[in-house]
């Protein structure tokens, strides 16, 4: 039976580039994150090794989905399974490719409530990492992964130490003093420019509290 596998990479480790590009309508800028999405051929913090050929097949499968018109959506932080929760979606993977032993990719931040929060964090200088989510079989002796499939790549908070599990942004917001208020505002942000400005102020305040 295939296992649920997730692998975290920090902003610096993934060599994340934050890019702003003109949208097709010429009315604003789209925001992207580009960098390493998963490493191959090395033993990672979870004591697993993803052979380069396994990474290559998984990357090709993702690109085939994208070319076929399938939207590969990602979330803020990981759920406990492979299901995509639409209320937590923040971005869409536009492309993945191999560069040496690693799988690289480019994702687009969407104007969803969680996407708006991610955008504000990135614009405020917060370093967010990425984390692949997929399934595969793991050899108990060597840690080598086989039959690997990538479901998506999520955005995660920057760990405070090399092997620290990332703080859950969504749950962190809900637990913060002003968290519910910011999320309520985010639901209206697509339709009201004044609300967008206020949202930025609230999220900037949350960033200081979360100490990301």
C-alpha positions, -999 to +999 in steps of 0.1 A: +000+000+000+014+034-010+023+058+018+014+095+021+046+114+016+054+150+022+088+167+019+095+203+031+120+227+016+128+261+032+128+293+011+166+293+010+170+256+003+144+257-025+161+288-039+127+304-042+124+334-065+094+357-060+083+370-094+058+397-105+046+395-141+020+416-160-013+398-164-029+393-198-054+421-193-026+445-185-044+456-153-020+444-127+007+420-117+005+383-112+027+368-084+047+336-088+070+315-068+097+296-087+124+272-074+132+236-064+100+217-055+116+183-047+151+170-044+163+137-060+192+113-052+199+125-017+187+114+017+165+141+031+154+151+066+128+123+067+155+097+059+140+091+025+158+090-009+138+098-041+157+083-071+161+108-099+142+086-123+112+085-099+113+123-096+115+126-134+084+103-139+064+122-113+073+156-128+063+144-163+030+131-150+023+166-135+031+183-167+008+159-187-020+168-163-014+206-169-011+202-207-044+182-206-062+212-190-062+199-154-056+225-128-030+214-102-040+233-071-020+237-039-028+248-004-013+267+025+003+240+047-005+203+045-038+186+053-036+151+067-043+134+034-040+138-004-073+156-008-073+192-021-094+214+002-108+243-019-112+266+011-074+264+017-062+267-019-037+295-024-020+288-057-019+268-090+012+250-103+018+262-139+049+241-148+074+216-134+107+205-150+139+186-142+172+205-137+199+180-127+186+156-100+159+180-087+123+187-097+118+225-102+086+243-107+067+276-110+034+283-092+010+312-095-006+328-064-044+329-069-068+357-057-084+334-032-086+343+006-056+321+014-038+333-018-043+369-007-027+361+026+003+345+010+006+374-014+006+399+015+032+379+034+055+377+004+051+414-003+060+420+034+092+401+030+081+368+047+102+338+034+078+310+026+089+275+017+074+248-004+065+212+003+056+184-021+027+161-013+023+127-029+023+090-025+048+061-029+064+031-014+094+033+009+121+006+013+124+002+051+161-007+049+174+020+025+147+046+026+145+046-012+111+056-026+094+038-055+062+042-075+063+079-065+034+103-076+032+140-069-003+152-061+006+188-055+032+212-040+020+233-010+033+265+004+046+263+040+060+286+066+097+289+070+109+264+096+129+280+125+155+251+124+167+227+096+145+198+108+116+218+123+082+211+110+067+243+096+042+263+116+007+259+101-002+293+088-039+287+085-043+272+120-019+299+133-041+326+120-072+311+136-055+310+169-042+345+168-060+374+184-069+391+151-069+359+130-106+354+124-110+391+116-083+388+089-098+357+073-133+373+073-118+403+055-100+380+030-133+366+018-144+400+006-110+412-007-117+403-044-145+428-047-135+458-026-103+478-030-107+495+004-109+460+020-078+449+002-058+478+018-072+470+053-064+433+048-028+442+042-026+461+075-042+432+094-020+405+079+011+426+084+001+428+121-004+390+121+030+385+106+046+403+135+026+382+160+034+349+142+071+358+141+076+341+108 
